[in-house]
Amino acid sequence: VCVNAMMSAYVYNADHQSALALFDWYRRQAHACFRDNEIFYSIALDCCGDLLKSEKAMEIIDDLKLAQNVNILHSTEIHASTIRMYAKCGMCDKGIDYFERNVDDSALLTDTNGHIYGALLHCYGKQGDADKVLSLF
């Protein structure tokens, strides 16, 4: 929890590079008492988007594909952060494709998945697809 708070503080102060450095440092430490969680990875993915580091984001996603992290990979926070990262990096088509391959459309109907919905709207909006944005409402 402390590392998440520190990473969030860096992001709040627009120091995304320090947040990613802390993420990398903490992952290398492999603390036995630290349990990976979706917030930890979500913050890192959002930083990658803000810094336009899509390759780093893909490394993080590959790390999440490992057996012990697969539940995190399929969390709402990770889906939303991945879609936002693609949008911020100017790869909206990949963000929309990611959504179509990984997120059940019915997930948009629940309040708990508003983050995914917002990220998808961001992608379509960034593409200038106002009709698609309006159709989602």
C-alpha positions in Angstrom: 0.0 0.0 0.0 2.8 2.4 0.8 4.4 2.0 -2.6 1.1 2.7 -4.2 0.7 5.9 -2.2 4.2 7.0 -3.1 3.7 6.4 -6.8 0.3 8.2 -6.6 2.1 11.2 -4.9 4.6 11.3 -7.7 1.8 11.2 -10.3 -0.1 13.9 -8.5 3.0 16.1 -8.7 3.4 15.3 -12.4 6.6 13.3 -11.7 5.6 10.3 -13.8 9.3 9.3 -14.4 9.9 8.9 -10.6 6.7 6.9 -10.3 7.9 4.5 -13.0 11.4 4.4 -11.4 9.8 3.4 -8.1 7.7 0.8 -9.8 10.8 -0.7 -11.5 12.8 -0.6 -8.3 10.1 -2.3 -6.2 9.5 -5.0 -8.8 13.3 -5.8 -8.8 13.3 -6.0 -5.0 10.7 -8.8 -5.1 9.7 -8.2 -1.5 8.2 -11.3 0.0 5.7 -9.3 2.0 4.5 -7.3 -1.0 1.5 -8.6 -2.8 1.1 -7.3 -6.4 -2.2 -5.6 -6.9 -4.0 -3.9 -9.7 -3.5 -0.4 -8.4 0.3 -0.8 -8.4 0.2 -1.9 -12.1 -2.6 0.6 -13.0 -0.5 3.6 -11.8 2.5 2.3 -13.8 0.4 1.9 -17.0 -1.1 5.3 -16.6 2.5 6.7 -16.2 3.5 5.0 -19.4 0.6 6.7 -21.2 1.5 10.1 -19.8 5.2 9.6 -20.8 4.2 8.0 -24.2 6.1 4.9 -23.3 4.0 2.2 -25.0 6.9 -0.3 -25.1 7.3 -0.1 -21.3 3.5 -0.6 -21.0 3.8 -3.7 -23.1 6.5 -5.0 -20.8 4.2 -4.5 -17.8 1.4 -6.3 -19.5 3.7 -9.2 -20.4 4.6 -9.3 -16.7 1.0 -9.5 -15.8 0.5 -12.5 -18.2 2.6 -14.6 -15.8 0.5 -17.2 -14.0 0.7 -15.5 -10.5 -0.5 -12.2 -12.0 -3.2 -13.4 -14.4 -6.1 -12.3 -12.0 -4.6 -8.8 -12.0 -4.5 -8.7 -15.8 -8.2 -9.2 -16.0 -9.2 -6.5 -13.5 -11.2 -3.5 -14.3 -8.4 -1.1 -13.4 -5.9 -2.8 -15.7 -8.4 -2.9 -18.6 -9.1 0.8 -18.1 -5.5 1.8 -17.7 -4.4 -0.2 -20.8 -7.1 1.5 -22.9 -6.2 4.9 -21.6 -2.5 4.3 -22.2 -3.2 3.4 -25.9 -5.3 6.5 -26.3 -2.6 8.8 -24.7 0.1 7.2 -26.9 -2.0 8.0 -30.0 -2.8 4.3 -30.7 -6.6 4.5 -30.3 -7.2 1.7 -32.7 -5.2 -0.6 -30.5 -7.1 0.6 -27.4 -10.4 -0.2 -29.1 -9.1 -3.5 -30.3 -7.9 -4.3 -26.8 -11.4 -3.5 -25.5 -13.1 -5.7 -28.1 -10.7 -8.7 -27.4 -10.6 -8.4 -23.6 -13.7 -6.7 -22.2 -17.2 -8.1 -22.2 -19.7 -5.5 -23.6 -22.0 -6.2 -20.6 -19.2 -4.9 -18.4 -20.0 -1.4 -19.6 -23.5 -1.7 -18.0 -22.3 -1.9 -14.5 -21.4 1.0 -12.3 -18.2 -0.6 -11.1 -16.7 -0.6 -14.7 -17.1 3.1 -15.3 -13.4 3.4 -15.6 -13.4 1.1 -18.7 -16.3 3.1 -20.1 -14.5 6.4 -19.6 -11.3 5.0 -21.1 -13.3 3.8 -24.2 -15.0 7.2 -24.5 -11.5 8.8 -24.3 -10.3 6.6 -27.2 -13.2 7.4 -29.5 -13.1 11.1 -28.5 -9.3 11.3 -29.3 -10.0 9.8 -32.7 -12.7 12.5 -33.3 -15.4 9.9 -33.5 -18.2 12.0 -31.9 -20.9 9.7 -33.3 -19.4 6.7 -31.6 -19.0 8.6 -28.3 -22.7 9.7 -28.5 -23.9 6.2 -29.4 -22.3 4.9 -26.2 -24.5 7.1 -24.1 
